[in-house]
Amino acid sequence: MSDEMTPNEILDCVGLYCPEPLFQTRQKIDSLKPGEILEVLADDPAAEEDLKRLIKRTGNKLLRLEKKSSLIRIIIQKIN
């Protein structure tokens, strides 16, 4: 991962199921300053679509989405 994508915070939601990853991600994003980066790890099948909708709805930026087996890794940049 390049320096500009080094997360300021990592949120581990592995083992949590809807709606918990969504709620925790929203709280963590709200606590970040604009420009900071959050990495979210989740294994809930619903998390990918839920988090993509959250990012779009809140006006933040999806930098990367990776899936390995059941693990989803999402990198989000807070825009405002």
N, C-alpha and C positions, 0 to 999 in steps of 0.2 A: 504494500500500500504506500502510495506517495505521501509526502509530508502534508500536503494540503488536504488529504483525506484522513489524517490521523484523528480518531475521535477524541473529543473532549470528555465524553461520558460513554460508558457502556452499560446497557440495560439488559440483564439476563432474564428473559421471560420463559425459558425452557421449563416445561412441566406445567405451565399455566395455560388455562383455556379461556376462550371467549366469555366475557368481554375483558378479562384482566389485562392481557397484553396491550389492548387498545387504550384502556384507562391509564395504565402505567406509562405508556409511551407519550400520551398527551400531557401528563403531569411533568414528565422529564423534559419534553420539548419546551413547555411553558417556563421551565426554570433556566433554560439556556439563554445566553445573549445572542443577538443576531450575528451570524457568521460561524457560530460554534457548530460542532458536528456530534451527532449521536449515533452510536451503533446499537442496533437492537437484534438480539438473538431470540428466536422463538421456534417452537415445534408444533404449534397449533395450526392445523391445516387452514383455518379461517384467517390466520394472522396476515398472510400475504395480501389478500384483497382488502381486508380491514385497514391495514396500515397504509396501503397505497391510497385509499380513499381519504384517510385522515391527512396525509401529507398534502394531497391536492386541495382538500377543503380548508386547511389552515394556511395555505400559500407558501409552504416550505418546499424544499427541493430534495428529490430522491437522487442521491448520487450513485448508489449501487444497490443491486439486489442479487443475492447469490443463494442458490439452493443446493444443498448436499444431502441426499437421502431425505430425511424428514426435517432437517435443520434449515431454517430460513435466517439469513443474515441481511439486514437492511441498514444502509448508511444514509442518514438524513442530515441535511444542513438547514439550520434555522435561518430563515430569510428576514423575518420581521418580528 
